[in-house]
Every structure is written in structure tokens, then in C-alpha cells.
Amino acid sequence: MDESRYYRNVAIWLEKNGYYIGRIKPKVYRTRELLIRKGVKKAQVDVAGVKNVGKSYFDDIEIAIIEVKHSDRQRPITLKELEQTRGYQDYAHVCYLATTENVEISKEREKDAKNRNIGLLKIPLDFYKKKPNQVKIEDLEVIYKPKSIVPSEEAEMLEFLAKLHILRCTLCGCYFLSWEGEGEYEEEFSLSPKGASFKRLERNKVFELFPDKIDFGLDTRHKCRESKIWRHLCLRCIEDLEKLYGIDKLKKDMGNIKKEIEKLKQS
């Protein structure tokens, strides 16, 4: 049996615990839309979830990653599997190793997991058969709950979040949803479950801004263009900048100045 059969319901279990898992429509759990088998470079995580744990005036997130292991035969968990899970601590705050009932977790391996701050979950063999609306928090046995830690590599964390279509605003530091390659934001989109992940970020829509986009009309080159560095701004900050600096008017004035320069060159 393929362990991927468990991914959807494990993701729903994360959602029951207050994490955003990529679902964009109420009661609709399409595997391709969930945060399943996402990652950077060659590291594809089995299941991921993101929770907003910020305060009233400050946004902060918690990334949870679950590595799922299944076996048709009785076998012990290995140190290699623990080390694989620990590798995700570079860009995740909470990492779990979830095993089905055939994978034995000895007291020694449980101690090894605690020493590495890796959570341990036990999955019933028939868990994949449950319909989404039947999944409950108590379905998975939490053998050990890890402490939330700061990822060791912030750059890798932001790169990983971008793969989940979650960006951090360069100016205000809030986190908002995005869809790569799309230039419009979805007005009807709402984050669910209600009162859980990103509960304070309903106003965050999608907006991406390349550093040299404003002076693109003058054919100038920004130093970040060659190094492919992106900077993202949320829609609220874009609106505030337009009010403060009158970017639209500034672009128009710059265009007029360019035309005047061209006339002077020709005269």
C-alpha cells in the first residue's frame, strides 16, 4: 500500500489543529490543491500546514511539517527516518514523523526523537478510508509533541513558503497568499478554517512587485534584476505607498520628463 494514501487525511488532521493546508473552498479537499508534496530543491515534504500565531500588531507564523512512513510488514522505525525529518527544521517550526501501526517505535527511538525535538504520531492503518468530514483530532495518537522552534535558515523558510504561495511583505512583515504567475488577486478568496490559520489576514490579497518595476518605463536596470532577487509587497502597503508618494502621478511625470528629454536631443 502506498503511504501517499494517508496524505490527504493527515493534512485534514493538521487543519483540525488550526493550520492552513491550502484548501480554498469550504468542505472541498482536492489533493492537488493541498499542501502535499511541496518543497524546495529536492526536498519534497509529505504534508505541510501554516498557522498565524501573531499578536494584534505583529504577524508571525508557525510551519508544521509531517513526514509519513508506512509499511505492510512489522518493522522498527530507523534513525535515518528521524534524521530525514529533522532536516526539515531548517525551514519549519514543528516537525512530526507519523507512522502507521505496523512501524514500531521503541522506547529508545522515542528518546532519540525527543532529543532531536521531532514529534511522533501514530496513524491507524485504515485512516485513509475516512471521508474528510469524518476526520477527528483524536484519530491520530500523539506520542510526543515537539516544541516550536525558530527555523535555522530564514531564507530557506521564505523560499519554502513561496512554494506554498505564501509571501512575506517586505515593508510591514505580514504574510499573505499568492498564486505564482498570476497578475490578479482573487476577491472572493477566504481563508479557512474560520478563526484558525491567518485569521487576522483577511485583508491580505495578492500582489507582487519586482524591485525595478516602477522605473521600468525609463529602461533603467535595478541591481537586483541580474541576481533574480524578488521583493514582495502586500496590497495594503501598495495602496499606502500610492497615497504617500503618488506613484501613479510620479510615473506620469517621469514619462513627461523623458519625452522632453527626447525633444531636446532632437532639437
Secondary structure, 3 states (H helix, E strand, C coil): CCHHHHHHHHHHHHHHCCCECCCCCCCCCCHHHCCEEEEECCEEEEEEEEEECCECCECCEEEEEEEEECCCCCEECCHHHHHHHHHHHHCCCEEEEEEECCEECCHHHHHHHHHCCCEEEEECCCHHHCCHHHCCHHHCEEEECCCCCCCCCHHHHHHHHHHCCEEECCCCCCEEECCCCCCCCCCCCCCCCCCCCCCCCCCCCCCCECCCCCCHHHCCCCHHHHHCCCECCCHHHHHHHHHHHCHHHHHHHHHHHHHHHHHHHHC
